[in-house]
Amino acid sequence: MRKILFVFGCILLALLIFFILVFVVNKRPEKGALQVTSSPASEVYLNDKHIGKTPLCLCQGNNMVDVGDYTIKLVPTSGDFEPFQNKITVTQKILTVVDRSFAQTALAQASIITLKEIEDKKQAQISIVTFPSGADAYLDNNLVGHAPILLKNVTESDHEIKVSKSGYKEKSIRVRALLGYRLDSIIYLGVDPNAAEESEQEATPSASLTTGQKLIIQDTPTGFLRVRETPSTSANEVGRVNPGEEYELLDEQNGWYQIKLKDGKTTGWVSGQYAKKQG
């Protein structure tokens, strides 16, 4: 009888251990992969937590990232460049790719690439969003429209996305479309300094700025745009403006616009990367 009870107890213990292990495994957080590159190298933060230095690939096993929404921040380790900050979503078993080429704010470029599942498992899609918006969007050198744009029924294969806009540097990225997924690409264009110089040479002082012109603040990664004392990212911040707001345009210089703030007294400079002339 004791032997039977002992064997029965061992079986119960084994079953208990088994169910505990299954419970623990099922409770493990779902994870996704994150790859971050930059030039120059940068310290990388997720929700203000330091996770490493570029080039960084959290792509395997326990090194992967819990799924969810994050604020990613890249702080250059050299050069007088402003940190890059943006919202990203890490999806289960999906690689999210972030790349940043640092320069003075108006000249910098960046891209964020990720995949999201869609209902139609027999279709592949590509979404192209640019800052500033309205850039010409090309897929495999074929003009497909103006960003933002959603391309449906894309071939499941490698593709090249190219975006271009007058006054900005052209940017190309290589991607791979997969059936059952939408590839989301967010691309930040940098001002082309050569184009700015050419426009300055062509314009006369009286024609360089039309009296009464307004400046419309465009969408930004942070939800606001810093106003600088002088046209430089290293200049002191004198205020902040928000997307959609309209300001009097006072002057223009090397991809920067001078505006007068709402108090009617303070003037400052905003990056032309996130502003558009009107009127």
Summary of the structure (lengths in Angstrom):
residues: 279
radius of gyration: 25.0
end to end distance: 96.0
largest distance: 106.8
contacts: 831
relative contact order: 0.11
helix: 16%
strand: 48%
